[in-house]
Amino acid sequence: MDQAEVLLIAGRAGVGKTTVGWEVSARLRAAMVAHCVIEGDFMGLAHPAPAGDPRRTKIAERNLTALWSNYAELGYRRLIYTHTVSVLAENEGMFQRALGANVKIIRVVLTASDATARERLTGRERGSELEQELESSARKARILDEQTPPEALRVVTDGRSVLDIAREVVGATGWLPSTSG
């Protein structure tokens, strides 16, 4: 396989993107499917560069390009990329520039109710930014509802196990060998 493929796992804060991404990776590892994982939230962390600042987008793309170059040089062609709004059409160019113009993009949006997101974030956030994170999560949920391309798979996470969610997400990739005979 020469074509790069990227599984974009998006969703509001508190939806379980990182946890699901790691479980998808575990399923692929168990099946001996070569892949790599990048947590997109870390690609643009720099100060000062607030969210929405073009410098954050530029550094995120440069970091993704550098990491992917290293993976591709070693023969990897599949990437799991988790980031809140990675599935939006406006981000497609970044993945084409970083992974190649003919990259196959698989979009998955994890969803959760406000109550579920609040419960998860309250359990996770330990510092001074909980209220800001809750507001941002709700805002990003609205953006994803309005702007996610129609071909994206939407996966509800409320009341479901990570194993069940990951099974559905990995099924969208076609990356696991067929077990039917």
ABEGO torsion letter per residue (X at the ends): XABBBBBBBBEBBGAGAAAAAAAAAAAAAAAGBBBBBBBAAAAABBOBBBBGBAAAAAAAAAAAAAAAAAAAAAGBABBBBBBAAAABAAAAAAAAAAAEAABBBBBBBBBBBAAAAAAAAAAABABAAAAAAAAAAAAAAAAAAAABBAABBBBBABGBBAAAAAAAAAAAAGABBBABX
